[in-house]
Amino acid sequence: MRRREHAATQLLRPHGGLPPQSQLIHGRAVFTEAYAVIPKGVMSDIVVSFLPHWEKTRLWVLSRPLSGFAETFSQYIMEVAPGGGSERPEPDQGAEGVLFVVEGEMRLTVDDEHHEMVPGSYAYLPPGCDWQLRNTSDAPVRFHWIRKAYAFVEGIEVPPAFVTNEQTIAPTPMPDTDGRWATTRFVDPADLRHDMHVTIVTFQPGGVIPFDETHVMEHGLYVLEGRAVYHLNQEWVEVEAGDYMWLRAFCPQSCYAAGSTPFRYLLYKDVNRHMKLGLS
Ligand SMILES: NC(=O)N[C@H](N)C(=O)O
């Protein structure tokens, strides 16, 4: 509980506001064909977005399908002020979503059932899900909203909605890592109803991904806590809590946890489906 509060405080102060006019800040932002890095410092007041049917809400769009629909997902950091929220949050009946709270509290209603969401709360919302959201507290709430067009498959049913909290799930250690690399999984990897995974990856100080993973799955990585050096394609990039990385399919990736506290990130990955072949 204590660690969660600390991580949330670290996270939120950096967003919003502007550097003074007397300063020219050179950021660490990177955009390449293979990946992008959006450091926390560039999530300022002048790059916010707003959405239809959301009240008292602003957001930072961290990723979106860029080249037609070759990319699979969009990811937002949502900030909802007290009293704000939406009765019509998702305009697309084909979109599934994951919500993950990083600071504050809110009420999520799914099929008329209320869920009080706190830091670490996680909700999976299948396509066509009936959900609403309201900040019933007296402080802003911030959460990630990851959306993907659900890939329907004949003979496989759509998974149901669920709400949980990362604190209730024991992380699964990676084999042969002495527990220095572990993943908190919210769905069973063998459950083929799911076509995306949003997990929490945790490295203890000194933990590494020891080789350049290179795979077809895309990633969004939001650093929740700690710091690391990430190898992305041909470059080494320093990242810390509040930074975001967007990785296209096949972007080589490895890392080492560089701080004195655990390095943790929220990870999106598309899984369990054929590739579209462009046949008509
Ligand atoms: N960058 C990562 O954390 N990648 C994961 N090992 C993954 O692809 O599952």
The ligand as a MOL file (V3000), in Angstrom:
LIG
                    3D

  0  0  0     0  0            999 V3000
M  V30 BEGIN CTAB
M  V30 COUNTS 9 8 0 0 0
M  V30 BEGIN ATOM
M  V30 1 N 9.5740 -5.4700 -23.5750 0
M  V30 2 C 8.9990 -6.4610 -22.8800 0
M  V30 3 O 8.8040 -6.3900 -21.6580 0
M  V30 4 N 8.5680 -7.5430 -23.6040 0
M  V30 5 C 7.9720 -8.6760 -22.9730 0
M  V30 6 N 8.9660 -9.5920 -22.4950 0
M  V30 7 C 7.0130 -9.3910 -23.8980 0
M  V30 8 O 7.0490 -9.1890 -25.1110 0
M  V30 9 O 6.2020 -10.1530 -23.3930 0
M  V30 END ATOM
M  V30 BEGIN BOND
M  V30 1 1 1 2
M  V30 2 2 2 3
M  V30 3 1 2 4
M  V30 4 1 4 5
M  V30 5 1 5 6
M  V30 6 1 5 7
M  V30 7 2 7 8
M  V30 8 1 7 9
M  V30 END BOND
M  V30 END CTAB
M  END
